[in-house]
Amino acid sequence: MKQDVKNIYDSHVLSTYGRYPVTFLRGKGCRLWDDSDKEYIDFMSGLGVCSIGHSHPKWMEAITKQLGELTHVSNLYYSAPGGELAKKLCEYSGMSKAFFANSGAEANEGLIKLARKYSKDKYGPGRHTILTLRDSFHGRTMTTLTATGQDKFHHHFDPFMPGFRYVDAGDIKALEAEGDDVCGLLIEVVQGEGGVKPLADEYVKQAAKLCKERDWLLMIDEVQTGIGRIGPWFGFQHYGIEPDVVSFAKGIASGLPLGGFLTNEKTSNVLRPGDHATTYGGNLVCCAAALATLEILEPVLPEVEKKGEYIRQRIMEMKLPNVVGVRGKGLMLGVELEGLVPGEVNLELLKAGLASLIAGTDVIRFLPPLVISIEDIDAGLNIFEKVMRRIQT
């Protein structure tokens, strides 16, 4: 890594990240190159963002065309890319309408506002509590940080927002014991930052049934699981449930900032003019990028779960002494470690040419581009095996 880049960052950028000592300069497909022209296999896709890999020609053509026509007009006007994208997302999800934002946290803020307004409009004040799950992660804003069910995020920023309670994932009786002040349940079907933990099928179905019986809005945080990450277009489709509101972000525009949420018929008219807004949401270039991303992913999605199972089987066949399992769904996988520090392992993988992530306290997280080939998967797993055998306890 060239020292001048690090010096500039250290001098002028807030130290809110524990950055790895690498400066990536370019990418192509599922490969990255740093400022020393060292090559890496990409098993992180920019935190699950670059779902079609890097520098895809169809994606580049779409955003270049839109840049040459019009970049931004605001949501006070209609736009063709935004309308077409909303139509496609509703078709893929079975939902009714879309709202576009810029990030996952902003999308989840929208879900929370909608749930509280739905309940207040229908039942009056006092029915405003949002239930979330322990080990969940919903964002870094004050509201979504409060919604996050992990104690380690609840330091330094008191007072937190009122109106949230946490229950254990999988404990349906804890949900049933909740009272009359609840307006909604917000869940991730696979808890990402919490350690790549899929929710059990039966629990999700029971929770959905309970929400319907009590008229709690069932809100699915698909910031990471959405747009094909675990196989279907949206993770909730794997469970066969019908949510009221669904957020999305990360993989939707394959690198450009875009997020939002989808509503069903029941919730489509809750937010009216003036209730919710954003300046950049639905930006024309980002929507053009998203449309290209969806077109590229459509023929790829049937292979996502197969690729994930291939990775799982290969890792387990390695019989590595410090690997106790692989959990997750599709191409959202967590390699469970024992006796090793994930952050230290991740750094060694990076040094060897594999870019990956960590999650929870004991997991190496793999979020490769959804278009990744078996050849690139094998190349990455060969690096993983070599490093793990070298550092095994």
Buried (B, 14 or more C-beta within 10 A) or exposed (E): EEEEEEEEBEEEEEEEEEEEEBBBEEBEBBBBBBBEEEEBBBBBBBBBBBBBBBEBEEBEEBBEEBEEEEEEEEBEEEBBBBEBBBEBBBEBBBBBBBBBBBBBBBBBBBBBBBBBBBBBEEEEEEBBBBBBBBBBBBBEBBBBBBBBBBEEBEEEEEEBBEBBBBBEBBEBEBBEEBEEEBBBBBBBBBBBBBBBBBBEEEBBBBBBEBBEEBBBBBBBBBBBBBBBBBBBBBBBBBBEBEBBBBBBBBBBBBBBBBBBBBBBEBBBEBBEEEEBEBEBBBBBBBBBBBBBBBBBBEEBBEBBBEBBBBBBEBBEEBEBEBBEEBBBBBBBBBBBBEEBEBEEBBBBBBEBBBBBBBBBEBBBBBBBBBBBBEEBBBBBBBBBBBBBEEEEE
